[in-house]
Amino acid sequence: MKRIPLTPEIIAAIQAAVGEDVTVDDSYAVFESISLNTLPLPGKNGTIFEKATVSLLTLTQMVNSINGGNHLPLIFDHDMSSVPVGRVFKAGLQLDQNGNAELRTLWYIDPTEQKLAAKVDAGSLDEVSVQFLATQILCSECDFDYRGPDATWANFRDRTCINGHTIGTDGVHARLVGLEAFTELSLVTRGAASKPKIVGKSQAKLAPPLQALAARGFEVDELYLTASKGEIEVDVTAILAQLTEQTTAAATATAQLTSVTSERDNLQTELAARETRIAELEAAAAEDTGAETLAAAQAEVTEAKTFLAEVFTKLATAAGETDVTAPDTIADLKAGIEAHQSKLSALLPIGGAAAQTQTNEAQTGVKFNASLVSAFAVPR
């Protein structure tokens, strides 16, 4: 079966969307689908949406819309005159293996539609489609807005902007940017997007993995787009949870390194004193050949070597080494201690855990917005 097992988290999410008085039990069939992504839309040839792309901003606003309370009705084949068969109660963004963003939705079929749920479980009905109105429909070449004040019906009819760029010619297409209205999610026999699927629990991402939707036509005043697509997901809540965990771990590591550094500094001070004493003993031994003085000097040298070996072992262990064996000579011990001091200094993060997080953000160019995040990690 494709349905996702009910967990306390999923039950709570459904009740948060439709009310705590609704009794959610095993008669509710919960599914996950990929509703839309940023890839060119197939199946729209001859319309203004031929090979159109949906911006990441639009997908983000769709997630915000659903998670912000616009829990879309689930209907069949975009028939808004019919009674809904369920409801969309959660959404999230996911990146596929190629880095393309996709909108994943979590929805249920209610207990009155057991036959419909059985068809989805069996794979007889496995595509979905969303219907929405974009804020802007921009020319991919010059950003002319087909919904802007300079647009005329002729531009829309001929699919040609005021600068002569025609959709469907030489790669020209529309870019759908922003969300004005998000009306519904439909179960459809055939979607317009490539490889649209309702995913099974093994592929779900929001709960925990999501799956595919199917793109539908060019409807509602010829400006609404119904679309669905592929397989993949963006579990932003899980990402932020991991980020928090990693930040906490980094802070703990920083505190540990600070402690080790303090101990290292104390050892360095004592080491310097020992080195001075060794030099004095060696000088005295060179001047005095008396057996008693020489024996005393050798005893102190042996004690110093023992201390240096302890310092070497502590620093090596703090630097993350295992099975540490100290060198035999004072020169080698000193060189090893200096090497481990340098290694420990390099381990200390510059600016702490926060700086590391900022660096990662700067390198990747991706900044997660906590408002986009919702608890999507639900086992399938």
Stockholm file with secondary structure:
# STOCKHOLM 1.0

chainA/1-380         MKRIPLTPEIIAAIQAAVGEDVTVDDSYAVFESISLNTLPLPGKNGTIFEKATVSLLTLTQMVNSINGGNHLPLIFDHDMSSVPVGRVFKAGLQLDQNGNAELRTLWYIDPTEQKLAAKVDAGSLDEVSVQFLATQILCSECDFDYRGPDATWANFRDRTCINGHTIGTDGVHARLVGLEAFTELSLVTRGAASKPKIVGKSQAKLAPPLQALAARGFEVDELYLTASKGEIEVDVTAILAQLTEQTTAAATATAQLTSVTSERDNLQTELAARETRIAELEAAAAEDTGAETLAAAQAEVTEAKTFLAEVFTKLATAAGETDVTAPDTIADLKAGIEAHQSKLSALLPIGGAAAQTQTNEAQTGVKFNASLVSAFAVPR
#=GR chainA/1-380 SS CCSBCCCHHHHHHHHHHHCTTSCCCTTSEEEEEEEEESSCCCSCTTSTTTTCEECHHHHHHHHHHHHTTCCCEEEETTCTTSCCCEEEEEEEEEECTTSCEEEEEEEEECGGGHHHHHHHHHTSSCEEEEEEEEEEEEETTTCCBTTSTTCCHHHHHHTBCTTSCBTTSTTCCEEEEEEEEEEEEEEESSCSSSSCCEECTTTCSSSSCCCCCCCCCEETTTTEEEECCCSCBCCHHHHHHHHHHHHHHHHHHHHHHHHHHHHHHHHHHHHHHHHHHHHHHHHHHHHCCCHHHHHHHHHHHHHHHHHHHHHHHHHHHHTTCCSCCCCSSHHHHHHHHHHHHHHHHHHSCTTHHHHHHHHHHHHHCCCCCGGGCCCCCCCC
#=GC SS_cons         CCSBCCCHHHHHHHHHHHCTTSCCCTTSEEEEEEEEESSCCCSCTTSTTTTCEECHHHHHHHHHHHHTTCCCEEEETTCTTSCCCEEEEEEEEEECTTSCEEEEEEEEECGGGHHHHHHHHHTSSCEEEEEEEEEEEEETTTCCBTTSTTCCHHHHHHTBCTTSCBTTSTTCCEEEEEEEEEEEEEEESSCSSSSCCEECTTTCSSSSCCCCCCCCCEETTTTEEEECCCSCBCCHHHHHHHHHHHHHHHHHHHHHHHHHHHHHHHHHHHHHHHHHHHHHHHHHHHHCCCHHHHHHHHHHHHHHHHHHHHHHHHHHHHTTCCSCCCCSSHHHHHHHHHHHHHHHHHHSCTTHHHHHHHHHHHHHCCCCCGGGCCCCCCCC
//
